[in-house]
Amino acid sequence: MPRPHGIRRPHALLASAAAAATLLATALAAAPATADTPDDDTAAGKRVVGYFTNWGVYERNYHVKNIETSGSAAKLTHINYAFGNVTGGKCAIGDAYADYDKAYDAAGSVDGKADTWDDGALRGNFNQLRKLKKLHPGLKVVWSFGGWTWSGGFGEAAKNPAAFAESCYGLVKDPRWADVFDGIDIDWEYPNACGLTCDTSGRTAFRDVMAALRAKFGGKNLVTAAITADASAGGKIDAVDYAGAARYVDWYNPMTYDYFGAWEAKGPTAPHSPLSSYNGIPKAGFNTDATITKLTSLGIPSSKLLLGLGFYGRGWTGVTQSAPGGTATGPAKGTYEAGFEDYKVLKSKCPANGTVGGTAYAKCGNDWWSYDTPSTIAGKMAYKNRQNLGGTFFWELSGDTANGELIKAIN
């Protein structure tokens, strides 16, 4: 999924291998299997999980208050707060200013009350999320760690999972904001495979990390993970024991988007989030149905899998063919990133005029974009219900329209 720019910090020295093994064995033995909570808002099938990015308060000018004014807060069961960093084998703050120091005036605050400068007073996104939860008592907030930019730290963390879990618990449950967070989400891109960097921690490392987190966070806190959607033979799903780790998580968020994009500068053009395969799709196993089918075939309960949506499009330029499969010369221009644009911009800038594989695409001028619309999301919701999936999640809130057009299409 799209990620912020981040600064890496040097890793700390590890505890001894023997101590790590002992701590991990304890965590594996103690970690309970999980069960769906009985609350209607979090029961399997009804989850609606949206990512909120801490860097969105800058150039994007998207704040926690916008979650309320767009109507999104009333639709959400969970917010994934992205991202905390992973460095030195520990969980760490991602952006201290945005997270808990930025002062909001009355107009920018969720409840119309300005932040104070009292010693020890919580400010920033964390305080705004606290206020949002008071307006929506059933809403839960989960702190996500890692992401594309900061996944390089997980290899170090995996060498001593129990110490990593201890650090994460201490940070998530810091007394200053313990009431804000209801658990932890791990966005490791990708265990035992390559993302921005390559990881060689081994097939069981992810399972061991999730077991340690469950042992430390216990059964009353959520433990979730965003995972690869690469269902190709010998691909990223095959590199990890996701089935073995499943008993320690409340659910997985398979990232069923970004299958295709202008990192393949010359194309072929293809939708970044196809629901199903289609004639001419560039790579087998790169579609939502293939991902869900593969994960459930491993024995992962469908109730522990959420269907992933992108509230954005990916596009190419230099395209002459309207139908998918055309050649290109590079990424189309985007507001914040080449080849990437929010739905709220694309819906009027380049309106969808075709569908393929259960998602939408559009050609305008020399540019070709693919993205989900309320109509294609409705089709994906029907699929979610047929497959008895645990709910829906999406990246990310600021890509939607000011009145929450996409989230309102989620059932």
C-alpha positions as CSV (number, residue, x, y, z in Angstrom):
1,M,0.0,0.0,0.0
2,P,1.2,3.6,-0.4
3,R,3.6,4.6,2.3
4,P,5.1,7.7,3.8
5,H,8.7,8.7,3.5
6,G,10.5,7.7,6.7
7,I,13.9,8.0,8.2
8,R,15.5,4.8,9.5
9,R,17.4,4.8,12.8
10,P,20.2,2.4,13.7
11,H,19.3,-0.9,15.2
12,A,20.0,-1.6,18.9
13,L,22.1,-4.6,20.0
14,L,20.1,-7.8,20.3
15,A,19.6,-9.9,23.4
16,S,21.4,-13.3,23.2
17,A,20.0,-16.0,21.0
18,A,19.4,-18.3,23.9
19,A,17.4,-15.7,25.8
20,A,15.4,-14.9,22.7
21,A,14.6,-18.6,22.2
22,T,13.4,-18.9,25.8
23,L,11.2,-15.9,25.7
24,L,9.7,-17.0,22.4
25,A,9.0,-20.5,23.7
26,T,7.1,-18.9,26.6
27,A,5.2,-16.7,24.2
28,L,4.2,-19.6,21.9
29,A,3.0,-21.6,24.9
30,A,1.1,-18.8,26.5
31,A,-0.5,-17.3,23.4
32,P,-4.2,-18.2,23.2
33,A,-6.2,-18.8,20.1
34,T,-8.6,-15.9,19.4
35,A,-12.3,-15.7,18.9
36,D,-14.6,-13.0,17.4
37,T,-15.9,-10.6,20.0
38,P,-19.6,-10.7,20.6
39,D,-20.1,-6.9,19.9
40,D,-22.2,-6.3,16.8
41,D,-19.8,-3.6,15.5
42,T,-16.8,-6.0,15.6
43,A,-18.4,-9.3,14.8
44,A,-17.0,-11.2,11.8
45,G,-18.6,-10.0,8.6
46,K,-19.5,-6.5,9.9
47,R,-16.0,-5.0,10.4
48,V,-15.3,-1.8,8.4
49,V,-11.6,-0.9,9.0
50,G,-10.2,2.3,7.6
51,Y,-6.6,3.5,7.6
52,F,-5.8,7.0,8.9
53,T,-2.3,8.3,8.1
54,N,-0.5,10.6,10.5
55,W,1.3,12.4,7.7
56,G,-2.1,13.2,6.1
57,V,-2.4,16.2,8.5
58,Y,0.3,18.0,6.5
59,E,0.1,18.4,2.7
60,R,-3.2,16.5,2.4
61,N,-4.8,18.6,5.2
62,Y,-6.9,15.6,6.3
63,H,-7.5,15.5,10.0
64,V,-9.4,13.3,12.5
65,K,-12.3,15.8,12.3
66,N,-12.7,15.0,8.6
67,I,-13.5,11.4,9.6
68,E,-16.5,12.8,11.5
69,T,-17.7,15.5,9.1
70,S,-17.5,13.1,6.1
71,G,-19.9,10.7,7.8
72,S,-17.1,8.0,7.8
73,A,-16.9,7.7,11.6
74,A,-20.5,6.5,11.7
75,K,-19.7,3.7,9.2
76,L,-16.4,2.6,10.7
77,T,-16.0,-0.1,13.3
78,H,-12.2,0.3,13.5
79,I,-9.5,2.9,12.5
80,N,-6.0,1.7,11.8
81,Y,-3.6,4.5,12.7
82,A,-0.6,4.5,10.4
83,F,2.2,4.3,11.1
84,G,4.4,3.6,14.1
85,N,8.0,2.8,13.3
86,V,9.9,-0.4,13.9
87,T,13.6,0.2,14.7
88,G,16.2,-1.3,16.9
89,G,14.1,-4.4,17.5
90,K,11.3,-2.2,19.0
91,C,8.1,-0.4,18.3
92,A,8.7,3.4,18.1
93,I,6.8,6.6,17.5
94,G,6.4,7.5,13.8
95,D,5.8,11.2,14.0
96,A,5.7,12.7,17.5
97,Y,4.4,16.1,16.4
98,A,1.5,14.7,14.4
99,D,0.8,11.9,16.8
100,Y,0.6,13.7,20.2
101,D,1.9,17.3,20.1
102,K,0.2,19.2,17.3
103,A,-2.2,21.7,18.8
104,Y,-5.7,22.0,17.3
105,D,-7.8,25.1,17.6
106,A,-11.5,24.9,18.3
107,A,-12.4,25.0,14.6
108,G,-10.1,22.1,13.8
109,S,-11.0,19.9,16.8
110,V,-13.5,17.0,16.7
111,D,-15.5,18.4,19.6
112,G,-15.1,22.1,18.9
113,K,-12.8,22.6,21.9
114,A,-9.2,23.8,21.4
115,D,-6.2,21.9,22.8
116,T,-4.5,23.3,25.8
117,W,-0.8,23.7,26.7
118,D,-1.3,22.3,30.2
119,D,1.7,20.3,31.3
120,G,1.1,16.7,30.3
121,A,-2.0,17.4,28.2
122,L,-2.4,15.1,25.2
123,R,-2.7,16.9,21.8
124,G,-2.3,15.9,18.2
125,N,-4.0,13.0,16.4
126,F,-4.1,10.9,19.6
127,N,-6.3,13.4,21.5
128,Q,-8.5,13.9,18.4
129,L,-9.0,10.2,18.2
130,R,-9.9,10.1,21.9
131,K,-12.5,12.8,21.2
132,L,-13.8,10.8,18.2
133,K,-14.2,7.7,20.3
134,K,-16.3,9.6,22.8
135,L,-18.7,10.6,20.0
136,H,-18.7,6.9,18.8
137,P,-18.4,4.7,21.9
138,G,-18.3,1.5,19.8
139,L,-15.4,2.7,17.6
140,K,-12.0,1.0,18.1
141,V,-8.6,2.3,17.2
142,V,-5.7,0.0,16.4
143,W,-2.1,1.3,16.0
144,S,-0.4,0.0,12.9
145,F,3.4,-0.4,12.8
146,G,5.7,-0.8,9.8
147,G,4.3,-0.1,6.4
148,W,6.3,0.0,3.1
149,T,8.8,2.5,4.4
150,W,9.4,1.1,7.9
151,S,9.2,-2.6,7.4
152,G,13.0,-2.9,7.3
153,G,13.0,-3.0,11.1
154,F,11.0,-6.2,11.4
155,G,13.9,-8.5,10.6
156,E,15.7,-7.2,13.7
157,A,12.5,-7.5,15.8
158,A,12.0,-11.1,14.7
159,K,15.3,-12.1,16.3
160,N,13.7,-11.5,19.8
161,P,9.9,-11.5,19.4
162,A,9.2,-11.4,23.1
163,A,11.3,-8.3,23.6
164,F,9.7,-6.7,20.5
165,A,6.2,-7.4,21.9
166,E,7.2,-6.0,25.3
167,S,8.3,-2.7,23.6
168,C,5.2,-2.5,21.5
169,Y,2.9,-3.1,24.5
170,G,4.7,-0.4,26.5
171,L,4.3,2.1,23.7
172,V,0.6,1.3,22.7
173,K,-0.4,1.3,26.4
174,D,1.6,4.3,27.4
175,P,-0.4,6.0,30.2
176,R,-0.7,9.2,28.2
177,W,-2.8,7.6,25.5
178,A,-3.6,4.0,26.7
179,D,-7.4,4.7,26.4
180,V,-7.0,5.7,22.7
181,F,-5.8,2.3,21.4
182,D,-7.6,-1.0,21.4
183,G,-4.7,-3.1,20.0
184,I,-1.9,-3.4,17.5
185,D,-1.7,-4.0,13.8
186,I,1.5,-5.3,12.1
187,D,2.2,-4.2,8.5
188,W,5.3,-6.2,7.6
189,E,6.1,-5.8,3.9
190,Y,7.2,-8.5,3.6
191,P,8.2,-11.4,5.8
192,N,10.9,-13.6,4.3
193,A,10.5,-11.7,1.0
194,C,11.3,-8.4,-0.6
195,G,9.5,-5.1,-0.4
196,L,11.4,-1.8,-0.1
197,T,14.1,-4.0,1.4
198,C,14.5,-7.8,1.4
199,D,14.0,-9.9,4.6
200,T,15.5,-13.3,5.3
201,S,14.1,-13.9,8.7
202,G,12.7,-17.3,7.6
203,R,9.3,-18.9,7.1
204,T,8.3,-19.0,10.8
205,A,9.4,-15.5,11.9
206,F,6.1,-13.8,11.2
207,R,4.3,-16.6,13.2
208,D,6.7,-16.2,16.1
209,V,6.2,-12.4,16.2
210,M,2.4,-12.6,16.1
211,A,2.5,-15.3,18.9
212,A,4.6,-13.0,21.1
213,L,2.3,-10.1,20.5
214,R,-0.7,-12.1,21.4
215,A,0.9,-13.4,24.5
216,K,1.8,-9.9,25.6
217,F,-1.4,-8.1,24.5
218,G,-3.7,-10.8,25.8
219,G,-7.2,-11.6,24.7
220,K,-8.8,-8.2,25.4
221,N,-6.7,-6.3,22.9
222,L,-6.8,-6.7,19.1
223,V,-3.9,-8.2,17.3
224,T,-4.2,-7.9,13.5
225,A,-1.9,-7.8,10.5
226,A,-1.9,-6.5,6.9
227,I,-0.4,-9.2,4.7
228,T,0.6,-9.7,1.1
229,A,-2.0,-10.5,-1.5
230,D,0.5,-12.2,-3.8
231,A,-1.2,-15.6,-4.6
232,S,1.2,-16.5,-7.4
233,A,2.9,-19.9,-7.3
234,G,6.0,-19.6,-5.1
235,G,5.0,-16.0,-4.3
236,K,5.0,-14.0,-1.1
237,I,2.1,-15.9,0.5
238,D,4.1,-19.1,0.1
239,A,7.1,-17.6,1.8
240,V,5.4,-17.3,5.2
241,D,3.5,-19.5,7.6
242,Y,0.4,-17.3,7.5
243,A,-1.8,-20.3,8.5
244,G,0.3,-21.0,11.6
245,A,0.1,-17.4,12.6
246,A,-3.6,-17.1,12.0
247,R,-4.5,-18.5,15.4
248,Y,-2.8,-15.6,17.1
249,V,-4.5,-12.8,15.1
250,D,-8.1,-11.5,15.3
251,W,-8.0,-11.0,11.5
252,Y,-5.8,-10.4,8.5
253,N,-6.0,-7.5,6.0
254,P,-4.8,-9.0,2.7
255,M,-3.7,-6.0,0.7
256,T,-5.8,-6.8,-2.4
257,Y,-4.7,-3.7,-4.3
258,D,-1.5,-2.5,-6.0
259,Y,-1.4,-5.8,-8.0
260,F,-0.4,-3.7,-11.0
261,G,0.9,-0.2,-11.5
262,A,3.2,2.1,-13.4
263,W,6.3,0.7,-11.7
264,E,6.0,-1.3,-14.9
265,A,6.5,1.9,-16.8
266,K,5.7,0.6,-20.2
267,G,2.6,-1.4,-19.1
268,P,0.7,-3.4,-20.0
269,T,-2.1,-1.3,-18.4
270,A,-4.1,-3.3,-15.9
271,P,-6.4,-2.5,-13.0
272,H,-4.5,-2.3,-9.7
273,S,-7.3,-4.0,-7.7
274,P,-9.1,-6.6,-9.8
275,L,-11.6,-8.7,-8.0
276,S,-11.3,-11.6,-10.4
277,S,-9.1,-12.8,-13.2
278,Y,-9.9,-11.8,-16.8
279,N,-8.6,-12.7,-20.2
280,G,-5.2,-11.0,-20.7
281,I,-4.5,-10.3,-17.0
282,P,-0.7,-9.8,-16.8
283,K,0.0,-12.2,-14.0
284,A,-1.8,-15.2,-12.6
285,G,-2.6,-15.1,-8.9
286,F,-2.8,-11.3,-8.9
287,N,-6.5,-10.7,-8.1
288,T,-8.6,-10.6,-5.0
289,D,-10.4,-13.9,-5.6
290,A,-7.1,-15.8,-6.1
291,T,-5.8,-14.3,-2.9
292,I,-8.8,-15.2,-0.8
293,T,-9.0,-18.7,-2.3
294,K,-5.3,-19.3,-1.6
295,L,-5.5,-18.1,2.0
296,T,-8.6,-20.1,2.8
297,S,-7.1,-23.2,1.1
298,L,-4.3,-23.0,3.7
299,G,-6.9,-23.4,6.5
300,I,-7.3,-19.7,7.5
301,P,-10.9,-19.1,8.4
302,S,-12.7,-16.8,6.0
303,S,-14.0,-14.9,9.1
304,K,-10.4,-13.9,9.8
305,L,-9.9,-12.4,6.3
306,L,-11.1,-8.9,5.4
307,L,-11.6,-7.7,1.8
308,G,-9.2,-4.9,0.9
309,L,-10.2,-1.8,-1.1
310,G,-8.1,1.1,-2.4
311,F,-9.6,4.6,-2.2
312,Y,-7.3,5.7,-5.0
313,G,-6.3,4.9,-8.5
314,R,-3.1,3.9,-10.3
315,G,-2.4,5.1,-13.8
316,W,-0.1,5.4,-16.8
317,T,0.5,8.0,-19.5
318,G,1.4,7.6,-23.1
319,V,-1.5,5.2,-23.6
320,T,-3.3,4.9,-26.9
321,Q,-5.6,1.9,-26.2
322,S,-8.7,2.3,-24.1
323,A,-9.1,-1.3,-23.1
324,P,-6.7,-2.8,-20.6
325,G,-3.5,-4.3,-21.9
326,G,-2.2,-1.3,-23.7
327,T,1.4,0.0,-23.8
328,A,2.5,3.1,-21.9
329,T,5.5,5.4,-21.6
330,G,5.4,5.9,-17.8
331,P,3.3,6.9,-14.8
332,A,0.5,9.4,-15.2
333,K,0.9,12.6,-13.2
334,G,-0.6,12.6,-9.7
335,T,-1.1,15.2,-7.0
336,Y,1.3,13.7,-4.5
337,E,3.0,10.8,-6.4
338,A,3.4,9.9,-10.0
339,G,1.1,7.1,-11.1
340,F,-1.1,7.6,-8.0
341,E,-4.3,9.7,-7.5
342,D,-7.1,9.9,-4.9
343,Y,-10.6,8.7,-5.9
344,K,-12.0,12.1,-5.0
345,V,-9.8,13.7,-7.7
346,L,-10.2,10.9,-10.4
347,K,-14.0,10.8,-10.2
348,S,-14.2,14.1,-12.0
349,K,-10.7,14.4,-13.5
350,C,-11.0,11.0,-15.3
351,P,-14.4,9.5,-14.9
352,A,-14.6,5.7,-15.1
353,N,-16.0,4.5,-18.5
354,G,-15.3,0.7,-18.4
355,T,-15.0,-2.2,-16.0
356,V,-12.7,-5.3,-16.1
357,G,-12.2,-8.0,-13.4
358,G,-14.8,-6.4,-11.2
359,T,-13.2,-3.0,-11.0
360,A,-13.3,0.2,-13.0
361,Y,-11.0,1.9,-15.5
362,A,-10.9,5.1,-17.5
363,K,-8.9,6.6,-20.4
364,C,-8.7,10.4,-20.7
365,G,-6.4,11.9,-23.1
366,N,-3.2,9.9,-23.0
367,D,-3.7,8.8,-19.4
368,W,-5.2,5.5,-18.3
369,W,-6.4,5.0,-14.7
370,S,-8.0,2.1,-12.7
371,Y,-9.9,2.5,-9.5
372,D,-12.9,1.4,-7.5
373,T,-16.2,3.3,-7.7
374,P,-19.3,2.9,-5.5
375,S,-20.7,0.6,-8.2
376,T,-17.7,-1.7,-8.2
377,I,-17.4,-1.6,-4.4
378,A,-21.0,-2.9,-4.4
379,G,-19.9,-5.9,-6.5
380,K,-17.0,-6.5,-4.1
381,M,-19.3,-6.4,-1.1
382,A,-21.5,-9.1,-2.8
383,Y,-18.3,-11.2,-3.1
384,K,-17.4,-10.5,0.5
385,N,-20.8,-11.8,1.6
386,R,-20.7,-14.9,-0.6
387,Q,-17.3,-15.8,0.8
388,N,-18.3,-15.1,4.4
389,L,-15.3,-12.8,4.9
390,G,-14.8,-11.0,8.2
391,G,-15.5,-7.6,6.8
392,T,-13.8,-4.8,4.7
393,F,-10.8,-2.6,5.1
394,F,-9.4,0.2,3.0
395,W,-6.4,2.4,2.3
396,E,-7.1,5.2,3.2
397,L,-9.6,7.7,4.5
398,S,-8.3,10.9,2.9
399,G,-8.8,9.4,-0.6
400,D,-12.6,9.5,-0.3
401,T,-14.9,12.4,-1.2
402,A,-15.7,15.0,1.5
403,N,-19.1,13.3,2.0
404,G,-17.7,9.7,2.2
405,E,-19.0,8.4,-1.2
406,L,-16.9,5.2,-1.1
407,I,-17.2,4.3,2.5
408,K,-21.0,4.6,2.2
409,A,-20.9,1.9,-0.5
410,I,-19.4,-0.5,2.0
411,N,-22.0,-2.8,3.7
